Amino acid sequence: MSLDATGDAIDIGAFWRTLGERAIGATVVTTAGAEGPNGFLGLSAAHVCASPPTMVVSVDKKTSALEGILESGGFAVNFLPEGTAALARAFGGKSDEDRAARFVEGEWDTLATGAPVYGAALGVFDCEVDQVVDRGNVALVIGTVKGVKAAGDGAPLVFFRGKFLSD
């Protein structure tokens, strides 16, 4: 079913449906605040520029990880490999009750900021918060890259049309 809309007809549903047409590598954005490690499924993490190396993540203001990011001043963007859909779903949950349990699967370490880094990640950008831009119901958190890790091989976990393409 196709969708065409302009002007006021571009509602939230049309926005999300159209955005779902873009295949994206799944990322988990992590931080370590006073209440311990926290994170979320960050499907809108992106680079800003390479000089200086800068990343941006869009964080829903209701996400508890935002408080940890602002408190600690750091976050890590972990690019997930295929076969980690269960981990991605755990970080995509709406409940904070089991946030510590999200870090049980796999090996976790840190780089420069103290944010948790997933050992099997294809790549990681560890960032120090530079700026927070308030936009609607999200905070755009811009950070300078302070540490990197790249696996050099492996395939990504891809999210497309509301689901992961490989489990």
Buried (B, 14 or more C-beta within 10 A) or exposed (E): EEEEEEEEEEEEEBEEBEEBEEEBBBBBBBBBBEEEBBBBBBBBBEEBEEEEBBBBBBBEEEBBBBBBBBBBBBBBBBBBBBBBBEBBBBBBBEEEEEBEEBBEEEEBEBBBBBBBBBEBBBBBBBBBBBEBEEEEEBBBBBBBBBBEBEEEEBEBBBBEEEEBBEE
